[in-house]
């Protein structure tokens, strides 16, 4: 029986992506080779790669003048690549959680960092507001969705300086005005595909801002743009699955449909949390993530959290344990998680509460 998968990453995948990838692993389009065996220089893979890039641009309405890259190293590699290439004097960062804090730490290896606002004093349980983006910095960096604490920036920011965004865990969940960003990046394993490939959408003209001469070849964005992600062997199989995911998103109706589904799924689960005497949310309503819904048991029932995780698993709801640094529960409602899966979790919560409250 197929489980209802709430993992924060690797993400749940659509039936279409899983089935087509499994077929390609045995034999890619009848060519007598697995997708794991084809050369990244072969015409078969080049066709796959080009379609993946074109679909990504089409679905996200990427304007002219941007390149799409599929690289290795995860989003964490971008934490250092961005400052290595673009931090000449000072950069500004918004600190909203574990991953933005890690990005700030890496950036400080390359220059001065101005943390314009932080929610660290509130244990990262809200998105800072009322801050000013300085206009004398090389760029401004944000993390749009925070998987561990469950907060999300749902609107595109207007920035007076180049805007860099880690969208690892909410990419493809809503329409995005790509023209407001100079770089959008993220690991695929949250909402786009399997672990092993990282997407980067980069505005070509920002490459002219690179002045540092000692950047290793692999870590130069110009290298990756000029070589079309083929400077070294890209993660071929993961890219294939990304293509299948993009095909599925397009077949479903694109980002407008994904946005409606994300809202419907999060509304369903948050309503169950808000109407419960046993479970309670951890994030203010205005900052709640639709991708990673974090909640705990009220103090009276704290000792039952582990038992509820086991109960939910018996109902085929897996992956709801909160991050090890937080505890409680985290239900990641990525695109490919069907609303029936969310309903199954809500039913498990209601039944557990009736039996134990």
N, C-alpha and C positions, 0 to 999 in steps of 0.2 A: 504494500500500500504506500502511495506517495505521501510523504510527510508535509506538513505545513511548516515551511522553513523561515524562521525569523532571525537567522544569523546576521550579525552586523557585517560580516565578510569572512570568507567568500559568500557572495550573494546567491539568492535563489535565481534560477534561470528559467526562461520560458521553455515549454515543451518543444517548441520549434527549434530553439537553439540547442537544446540537449540532444534531441533526436538527430538533427542534421550533423552535429559535431561527431556524434557516435558513429554515424555512417562514414563520415570522412576519415575518421581515425582508422577504419578498416580499409577503405578504398575511396579515394577522392575522385568523384565523378567518373568512375570506371577506368581510370588511367593505370590501374595496377600498382599504385603507390598510396600509402597513407599520407594524410596531411602532415603527419609528424616526420615524413621522410622526404617531402619535396624540397627542392632548392628554393631559397628565398629569391633567387634570380630567375627561376623558371617562369615561363609565360603563364602557367596555371596560377602560381601564387601572385604574380604581378597583377593579374586580372582581379583576384580576390582583394588584394591590398587597395588597388585603385577604387574598386567599388566601395570598400569600407570607408575610405576617405570621402568619396563623393556622397555617400549616404549620411555620414556625420555632418558634412557641410549642409546638405539639403535639410535634414531634420532640425538642425539648430539654426538654420538661416544664417550661416556664416558669411559675412560680406566678402567682397573682393579685397585682396590685399592681406589675407590671412593664410597661413599654412597650418595644416593638421599633421601632427607627428604621432607615431606610435612607437614608444621606446621601452627600454627595460629600466630597472632600478626603483620602481614604485614612486609614489608621490614624495616619499622622503628624499629621493635623489633631487627632486625639483627644489626642495628646501635649500639645497646648497647651490644648484645650478643658477637659480634666479639671482641671488646676490653675487655670485662669482661673475656673472655676465653684466649685471646692471647696477650693482651698488658701487658707485664711484665716490660718493661723499657721505650721503646719509639716506636711509630708507625709513619709511613709516609702516608700522604694523598695528593691526587691531588684534588684541589678545582675548580670544573667546573660549579657549579650552586647550586640552592636551596637545593637539596637533599644531595649533597656532603657536603655542609655547615652544614646541620643538623647532618650528620654522624660525622663530625669533632667535633661538640659541644658535642655529646654523648661520643665520645672517650676521650675527655679531662676530663671526670669525673673519668677516670680510670688510667690516666698516661699522660706522655708527648707526644705531637703531633707535628710533623714536617710537616708543609704544604710546600711541595717541590715546588709547583707552584700554581698560582691562576689567574683566568681571571676576578676577581671581579672588578678590576679597569676599565674593558671594559664592565661592566654590564653583565658579563658571556656570551658575544656574540662570543667567540672563544674558542678553546681548546688550553691550554698552550703547548708550544713546547720548546725543548732545555733544559729541566730540567734534573737533575741527581737524580736517585733513590739511597738514601744512603744505604750502605750495613751493617750498624750497628743498624738497626731497626728490630723490631719483625715482621713487615709485611708492605706492601704497599697496599693502598686502592684506588680504582678508581670507578667512576660512568660512565658506558660506554655510556649512552644516557641520555640527559638532556631534560626532557619533557617540561619544562617551557620556556626555551630560544631557544630550537631547535638546539642543537649541539650534535655531536656523535663521539665517537672513533670507527672507523671501522676496526682497526687492533688489533690483540692480542699483548700485550706488553710483552717484555722480561724483567723479573725482577730478580735481584740477591737475593731477599728475597721473602718469601711467598706472593703471590698476591691474594688479595681479591677484588671481583668485584660485584657491584650492577648492574645487567642486567635486572632490572624490565621491562623496556619498549622496549628492542630490542632482548630479548631472542627469539630464533627460527626464527629470520629474516635472519640469515646468518650462515654458518658453523663457529664453534668456536673450537680452539685447547684447549680443556679442560685441557690437561696435563700442560699447562702453568699457571694454576690457582690452588690455594689451596682451595678457597671457591668462588663459584658463587651463588648468591642468588637474589631473587626478589619477589615482589608481582605478583600474577597471573593475576591481573585485567587489565594489560596493553596489553598483547599479547598472553596469555596462557589460560585464563579462567575467571570465575567470581571472584569478590572480596570475600575474606574470607579464602584463602589459600596462603601460601608462600612456594616457592621451595628453597631448599638449596642443592647444590652439594658440598660435602666436601671430601677432601683428607684424608683418614683414618689416615695416619701416622702423620698428624699435631696435632692430639689429644694428642700425646706424649709431645707436647710443653706446655700443660696447667699445670701451677704450682700453680695457685691461689686456695686456699682451701675454700674460703667463697662464692663460686658461688651457688646461689639457684639451687635446683635440676632441675627445669623446664628450667633454662637458661644454663645448661651444654650441650654442643654439644654431649659429650659422652653419656649422658642420652638418648638423642634423637636417636643417632646412635644405641645404644645397644637395645633400645626398638622399633626400626624400625618405628619411628614416632607415636608410640602407647602408649607413657607414659600417655597421657590423650586422651580423645576423639578427633580425628582429624576432620576437616571440611568435613564430608562425601560427601555431595551433591556437593560441589565445586570440590572435587577430582574427582568425577564421570565426571563432565563436562570437567575437564582437560584431563581425559582419552579420551573423545570424541574428544577434540581438537587435541590431539596427533594422534589419529586414522585418523583424517582428514588430518593433515599435511603429514602423511605417505602416505595416498592414493593419495595426490597431487604430490608426488614425493620427499618429504623430503626437506632438507634445501637448496639444490642447486636450487630447483624450487622456494622456498620462497625468496631466495636471488635475483633471476632474477625478480620476481614479485615486490619485494620491490624497485628495481632499476627502473623498468619500471614505476611504479606509481609515484615515487618521481620525475623522469625525466619529466613526463607529467605535473605535477603541477608546478615544478620549472621553466620549460620552459615558461609556461603561465605567471608566475610572472615576469620573466626576460624580457619578451616581452611586458609587459604592461606599459602604461603611468600612470595608476591609482594605481596599486599595486606594492609593492616593498618588497624584502626580507630583512631580518635583520641579517643574518649570512653569513660570507665569504664562498664562494663555497666549499673550501676544508674541512670545518668543519660542513657542513650542515647535519642535521639529516634526515634520510629517513623515520623515524617513526613519528616524530612530526615536521611538516613543518610550521614554524612561518613566518608571513608576516604582513604588515600594509598597509594602504593607504598612498600615498605621501602627503606631507603637504597641498597641494592645496585641497585635497579631504577628509581630516581628519574628517570633520563633517558628512561624509556619512558612516562611519564605521558601526554604529548601523543599519542604513537603509539597508546596504548590508547584514548583518546577517539575517535580516527579509526576504530579497529577496531570499537569498540562502535557507532559510527554506521553502519558498514557492515552491522551486524546489526540496524539499525533502532532502536537504543537511543540516544536523543538527550537532551541537556540534563543530562549527568552532570558537566560541568566544575565544579569547586569555585568558590566565590565568589572574585572577583578579589583579595580581601584575604587569602585563605587558601591557595588552590591546591588541588591534589589533585582529589578527586572528591566530588560530592554527588548522591545519588540521592533525589529527593523522591518518596515513595510515598504520594501523596494518595489519597483515597477512590476516585476514578474510574480510577486505574491498576489494571488487572487483574493478578492474580497471574501470568498468563502473561507479562506484560511483565517482571516481576521475574525470572521463570525465564529469560527470554531474556537478561537482563543477567548472571545467574549463569553461564549457559552460555558467554557471551562471555568472562567472566573466566576460567573453567576452560580454555577452548580457548586463550586467549591465553597463559595461564601454561604450559600444556603445550608450546606452540610456542616460548616465549621464556625460560623459567626455566632 
